[in-house]
């Protein structure tokens, strides 16, 4: 079997960083997108960030094919001849959906479509991108969370996204349990926190809204939020390590650094970019004002359940088994901000 890796959701933030690292490591990569004809578009984004050797191989070692999470069409062809699959494609809403099934169904059914096609094609290992959203939501935050923990989909203050990630990951593990004993396919799951780090183009992820809103001073002060964050380059490195590390088979891995307050992110941005014309807010926004803002700001509404919440996540397993040494908060924050400035996503206000 060739050293070909399928990466689903090839137009996405994390997926493109995975593709970069795969190409630089010498793999052939096939990506998926919901529509056909995206190969050149994605290749143009990747090319400036590749090593010279990988850039020369880009034309013959990279393609994007059409396959949609909501349809069976295209998946058998997408996985054909692949040794590994990195399944990253999953809906990430920027505001609460009117019907949570709009998020849950494609996340769950899409994961199962990919796993079924991979099993039929004889894929050796699938690495599934889940989230800490499947670990610590709908529950009291009264202990150190590990990979043995699961979010409670019937618990209080759990949103559609957190339900979708939990349901999709549980469905993936249940599918693996249903395979015949002679099946050789393996599953590994990566559970990232809030993903920061450098953009590769003008497109930014939903998680990038945190840095964008602060740089643009969309809020007069900073809400009382804490996040377990991680650099996108470390998330990609974790996927590649999970793909080839024998001991990773059948395991899930929390992928983040310790939790940090949103005000810490704001202070880093103010210190680094204040002299460049970005008037980043660093004061604390009272909770009652955030609730008022959330009346018209759907993104703020998405975060309301997390006001004043903190979470402690144990990342020792991913360090020990996959050898990940994650970047710190300063590096992931500054690199994201610099790339947003570079691509014109944000500009200083006059």
C-alpha positions as CSV (number, residue, x, y, z in Angstrom):
1,X,0.0,0.0,0.0
2,X,1.3,3.5,-0.8
3,X,2.1,6.1,1.8
4,X,-1.0,8.1,1.0
5,X,-2.9,9.8,3.7
6,X,-6.5,11.1,3.4
7,X,-7.2,14.3,5.2
8,X,-10.9,15.2,5.4
9,X,-12.0,18.9,5.4
10,X,-8.9,20.0,3.5
11,X,-10.1,23.7,3.4
12,X,-10.1,23.9,7.2
13,X,-7.6,25.5,9.6
14,X,-6.3,22.4,11.4
15,X,-6.5,20.2,8.3
16,X,-4.3,22.5,6.2
17,X,-1.6,22.5,8.9
18,X,-1.8,18.7,9.0
19,X,-1.4,18.6,5.2
20,X,1.6,20.9,5.4
21,X,3.4,18.7,7.9
22,X,2.4,15.5,6.0
23,X,3.8,16.9,2.7
24,X,7.0,18.1,4.4
25,X,7.4,14.6,5.9
26,X,7.2,13.0,2.4
27,X,3.7,11.6,2.4
28,X,1.3,11.8,-0.5
29,X,-1.9,13.6,0.6
30,X,-5.4,13.4,-0.7
31,X,-7.8,16.0,0.9
32,X,-11.6,16.2,0.8
33,X,-13.9,19.1,0.3
34,X,-17.6,19.4,-0.1
35,X,-17.3,20.5,-3.7
36,X,-15.1,19.5,-6.6
37,X,-12.2,21.5,-8.2
38,X,-10.6,22.8,-5.0
39,X,-7.1,21.3,-5.5
40,X,-5.4,24.4,-7.0
41,X,-7.1,26.7,-4.5
42,X,-5.7,24.7,-1.5
43,X,-2.3,24.1,-3.2
44,X,-1.9,27.9,-3.6
45,X,-2.5,28.4,0.1
46,X,-0.1,25.6,1.1
47,X,2.8,26.4,-1.3
48,X,4.3,29.4,0.4
49,X,4.6,27.5,3.7
50,X,6.1,24.3,2.4
51,X,9.8,23.4,2.3
52,X,11.4,23.7,-1.2
53,X,11.4,19.9,-1.6
54,X,7.8,19.5,-0.7
55,X,6.8,22.4,-2.9
56,X,8.4,20.7,-5.9
57,X,6.3,17.6,-5.2
58,X,3.1,19.4,-4.6
59,X,1.6,18.9,-8.1
60,X,2.0,15.1,-8.0
61,X,1.6,14.4,-4.3
62,X,-1.5,16.5,-3.5
63,X,-5.1,16.5,-4.6
64,X,-8.5,17.4,-3.3
65,X,-11.5,15.3,-4.1
66,X,-15.2,15.9,-3.5
67,X,-16.8,14.1,-0.5
68,X,-19.5,15.5,1.8
69,X,-20.2,14.4,5.4
70,X,-23.9,14.3,4.6
71,X,-23.7,11.9,1.7
72,X,-22.3,8.5,1.0
73,X,-21.1,9.6,-2.4
74,X,-17.3,9.9,-2.9
75,X,-16.0,8.4,0.3
76,X,-15.0,5.0,-1.2
77,X,-13.0,6.7,-3.9
78,X,-11.5,9.1,-1.4
79,X,-10.1,6.4,0.9
80,X,-9.0,4.1,-1.9
81,X,-5.3,3.3,-1.7
82,X,-4.8,5.2,1.6
83,X,-2.8,3.8,4.4
84,X,-4.0,6.3,7.0
85,X,-6.9,8.7,7.4
86,X,-7.0,11.9,9.4
87,X,-10.7,12.8,9.9
88,X,-10.9,16.5,10.7
89,X,-14.0,17.6,8.9
90,X,-16.8,18.5,11.3
91,X,-19.2,21.4,11.7
92,X,-18.0,24.2,14.0
93,X,-20.8,26.8,14.4
94,X,-20.0,30.4,15.0
95,X,-23.3,30.9,16.7
96,X,-25.9,28.7,18.4
97,X,-27.8,26.8,15.7
98,X,-31.6,27.0,15.6
99,X,-31.7,23.2,15.6
100,X,-28.9,21.3,17.2
101,X,-29.4,18.4,14.9
102,X,-27.9,20.6,12.1
103,X,-24.6,20.2,13.9
104,X,-25.0,16.7,15.5
105,X,-26.1,14.8,12.5
106,X,-23.2,15.7,10.1
107,X,-20.7,15.3,12.9
108,X,-21.9,11.8,13.9
109,X,-22.9,10.5,10.5
110,X,-19.9,12.0,8.8
111,X,-17.5,10.2,11.2
112,X,-19.3,6.9,10.6
113,X,-19.2,7.3,6.8
114,X,-15.5,7.9,7.0
115,X,-14.9,4.9,9.3
116,X,-17.0,2.6,7.2
117,X,-15.3,3.6,4.0
118,X,-11.8,3.3,5.7
119,X,-12.6,-0.2,7.1
120,X,-13.8,-1.4,3.7
121,X,-10.7,-0.1,2.0
122,X,-8.3,-1.7,4.4
123,X,-7.0,1.5,6.0
124,X,-4.5,0.8,8.7
125,X,-5.3,3.6,11.1
126,X,-7.8,6.5,11.4
127,X,-7.0,9.5,13.6
128,X,-10.2,11.3,14.5
129,X,-10.3,15.0,15.6
130,X,-12.6,15.3,18.5
131,X,-12.4,18.1,21.2
132,X,-12.1,18.7,24.9
133,X,-15.8,19.5,24.3
134,X,-16.3,15.8,24.5
135,X,-14.5,15.6,27.9
136,X,-15.5,18.3,30.4
137,X,-18.9,19.8,29.5
138,X,-22.3,19.4,31.1
139,X,-20.5,18.5,34.4
140,X,-19.1,20.0,37.5
141,X,-15.5,21.3,37.0
142,X,-14.5,20.0,40.4
143,X,-11.6,17.7,39.4
144,X,-8.7,17.2,37.0
145,X,-10.1,15.9,33.8
146,X,-8.4,13.1,32.0
147,X,-9.0,11.0,28.9
148,X,-11.2,8.8,31.0
149,X,-13.8,11.6,31.4
150,X,-16.7,12.2,29.0
151,X,-19.0,15.2,28.7
152,X,-22.6,14.7,29.9
153,X,-24.8,15.4,26.9
154,X,-27.8,15.7,29.2
155,X,-26.1,17.9,31.7
156,X,-26.7,21.6,32.4
157,X,-25.3,24.3,30.1
158,X,-24.0,22.1,27.4
159,X,-24.4,23.4,23.9
160,X,-25.0,21.9,20.5
161,X,-21.3,21.8,19.5
162,X,-20.3,20.0,22.7
163,X,-23.1,17.5,22.3
164,X,-22.1,16.9,18.6
165,X,-18.5,16.2,19.5
166,X,-19.4,13.9,22.3
167,X,-22.0,12.0,20.3
168,X,-19.7,11.7,17.2
169,X,-16.7,10.4,19.2
170,X,-18.8,7.9,21.1
171,X,-20.3,6.7,17.8
172,X,-16.8,6.3,16.4
173,X,-15.6,4.1,19.3
174,X,-18.9,2.1,19.2
175,X,-18.2,1.5,15.5
176,X,-14.7,0.2,16.2
177,X,-16.2,-2.2,18.8
178,X,-18.5,-3.5,16.2
179,X,-15.8,-4.5,13.8
180,X,-14.9,-8.2,13.3
181,X,-12.0,-9.4,15.3
182,X,-9.9,-9.9,12.2
183,X,-10.2,-6.3,11.2
184,X,-6.8,-4.6,11.4
185,X,-8.0,-1.0,11.4
186,X,-7.1,1.1,14.4
187,X,-8.5,4.3,15.8
188,X,-6.8,7.1,17.7
189,X,-8.6,10.3,18.9
190,X,-7.1,13.8,19.4
191,X,-9.1,16.1,21.7
192,X,-7.8,19.7,21.2
193,X,-8.7,22.7,23.2
194,X,-9.3,26.2,21.7
195,X,-7.0,26.3,18.7
196,X,-4.8,29.4,18.1
197,X,-1.6,29.8,16.1
198,X,-0.8,31.1,12.6
199,X,-3.2,31.4,9.7
200,X,-2.1,30.3,6.3
201,X,-4.4,32.6,4.4
202,X,-7.1,35.2,4.9
203,X,-9.4,32.5,6.2
204,X,-9.6,32.1,9.9
205,X,-11.4,29.5,12.1
206,X,-14.1,30.1,14.6
207,X,-11.6,29.8,17.4
208,X,-9.6,32.7,15.8
209,X,-12.5,35.0,16.6
210,X,-11.1,35.4,20.1
211,X,-7.9,37.1,18.8
212,X,-9.7,39.0,16.0
213,X,-12.3,40.5,18.3
214,X,-9.6,41.7,20.8
215,X,-7.4,43.2,18.1
216,X,-10.4,45.0,16.6
217,X,-11.6,46.1,20.0
218,X,-15.1,44.7,19.3
219,X,-15.7,44.7,23.0
220,X,-14.9,47.6,25.4
221,X,-13.5,45.1,28.0
222,X,-12.7,41.4,28.4
223,X,-15.3,38.9,29.5
224,X,-14.6,36.5,32.4
225,X,-13.7,33.4,30.3
226,X,-11.0,30.8,30.7
227,X,-10.0,28.4,27.9
228,X,-7.7,25.4,27.5
229,X,-5.8,26.5,24.4
230,X,-3.3,24.9,22.0
231,X,-1.3,26.0,19.0
232,X,-2.6,24.6,15.6
233,X,1.0,23.5,14.7
234,X,1.0,21.3,17.9
235,X,-2.5,19.9,17.0
236,X,-1.1,18.9,13.6
237,X,2.0,17.4,15.1
238,X,-0.2,15.4,17.5
239,X,-2.2,14.0,14.5
240,X,1.0,12.9,12.7
241,X,2.4,11.3,15.8
242,X,-0.9,9.5,16.6
243,X,-0.9,8.2,13.0
244,X,2.4,6.3,13.4
245,X,3.0,5.7,17.1
246,X,2.1,2.0,17.9
247,X,1.3,2.7,21.5
248,X,-1.4,5.3,20.5
249,X,-3.7,2.7,19.1
250,X,-7.2,2.7,20.7
251,X,-6.5,5.8,22.8
252,X,-7.7,9.3,23.1
253,X,-5.4,12.3,23.9
254,X,-6.2,15.6,25.5
255,X,-4.3,18.2,23.4
256,X,-3.9,21.6,25.1
257,X,-1.9,23.5,27.6
258,X,-3.2,24.6,31.0
259,X,-6.3,26.9,31.0
260,X,-5.7,30.7,30.7
261,X,-8.1,33.6,31.1
262,X,-9.1,35.6,28.1
263,X,-7.6,38.6,29.8
264,X,-4.2,37.0,29.6
265,X,-4.6,36.7,25.9
266,X,-5.7,40.4,25.8
267,X,-2.7,41.5,27.8
268,X,-0.3,39.7,25.5
269,X,-1.9,41.3,22.5
270,X,-1.8,44.8,24.2
271,X,1.8,44.4,25.1
272,X,2.9,43.2,21.6
273,X,0.7,45.2,19.3
274,X,-0.4,48.3,21.2
275,X,2.5,50.3,19.7
276,X,1.4,49.2,16.3
277,X,-2.0,50.9,16.6
278,X,-4.1,48.1,18.1
279,X,-5.9,49.4,21.1
280,X,-6.6,46.1,22.8
281,X,-9.0,46.1,25.8
282,X,-7.6,44.6,29.0
283,X,-10.1,45.6,31.6
284,X,-12.7,43.1,32.9
285,X,-16.2,43.2,31.4
286,X,-18.9,42.7,34.0
287,X,-20.9,39.5,33.5
288,X,-24.3,41.4,33.3
289,X,-22.9,43.5,30.4
290,X,-21.9,40.4,28.5
291,X,-25.4,39.0,28.8
292,X,-26.7,42.3,27.3
293,X,-24.2,42.1,24.5
294,X,-25.3,38.5,23.8
295,X,-28.8,39.7,23.0
296,X,-27.5,40.8,19.6
297,X,-24.1,39.1,19.3
298,X,-24.6,35.4,18.5
299,X,-21.0,34.6,19.1
300,X,-21.1,36.0,22.6
301,X,-24.3,34.0,23.2
302,X,-22.4,30.8,22.3
303,X,-20.1,31.4,25.2
304,X,-22.5,32.5,27.9
305,X,-22.5,29.1,29.7
306,X,-18.8,29.4,30.2
307,X,-18.9,32.7,32.2
308,X,-16.7,32.4,35.3
309,X,-16.0,28.7,34.6
310,X,-12.5,27.2,34.8
311,X,-11.3,23.7,33.8
312,X,-8.3,21.7,34.6
313,X,-7.2,19.2,32.0
314,X,-4.4,16.7,32.3
315,X,-2.2,16.7,29.2
316,X,0.5,14.4,30.6
317,X,-0.6,11.5,28.4
318,X,0.0,13.2,25.1
319,X,3.4,14.4,26.3
320,X,4.3,10.9,27.4
321,X,3.0,8.8,24.6
322,X,3.2,11.1,21.6
323,X,6.1,13.2,22.8
324,X,4.3,16.5,22.3
325,X,5.9,19.5,23.8
326,X,3.3,22.2,23.2
327,X,4.0,25.8,22.5
328,X,3.1,28.4,25.2
329,X,0.3,30.9,25.3
330,X,2.4,33.8,24.2
331,X,3.7,32.1,21.0
332,X,0.3,30.8,19.8
333,X,-1.3,34.2,20.5
334,X,1.4,36.4,18.9
335,X,1.7,34.1,15.8
336,X,-2.0,34.2,15.2
337,X,-2.1,38.0,15.5
338,X,0.9,38.4,13.3
339,X,-0.7,36.3,10.6
340,X,-4.0,38.1,10.8
341,X,-2.1,41.4,10.3
342,X,-0.1,39.9,7.5
343,X,-3.2,38.8,5.6
344,X,-5.2,41.9,6.2
345,X,-7.8,40.2,8.5
346,X,-7.3,43.0,11.0
347,X,-5.9,46.5,10.6
348,X,-5.2,49.2,13.2
349,X,-8.1,51.6,13.8
350,X,-7.4,55.3,13.0
